[in-house]
Amino acid sequence: MDWIALLAAGIFECGWPLGLKLGQSERGTHRGWIAFAGVCMATSGALLLYAQLSIPMGTAYAVWTGIGAVGTFALGIVVFKDAATLARFFCIGLIVAGILGLKLVA
């Protein structure tokens, strides 16, 4: 259950940068998206707190931020048309390899 909580925490970690990005525009701030970001931050933190009850703190934090980084990278490409270069995918692959390595040795 702890690893499931950590996975969910990582997914919510992707929600707050998305909410912040969608919450800003030339016409001003969209409070609904900013609130969405806040809910994602709080939920992500609470789930990380729970996961750290049985997963070592360094491992949990690295996995949590890694899931957030990979998920946000993917959202950037799909939603905001960020560059999808081979070099960027290679670098994100290194993050994924690190996450998997930490899971295997935990």
Secondary structure as UniProt FT lines:
FT   HELIX           2..22
FT   STRAND          24..25
FT   TURN            26..27
FT   STRAND          28..29
FT   HELIX           31..51
FT   TURN            52..54
FT   HELIX           57..80
FT   HELIX           86..105
//
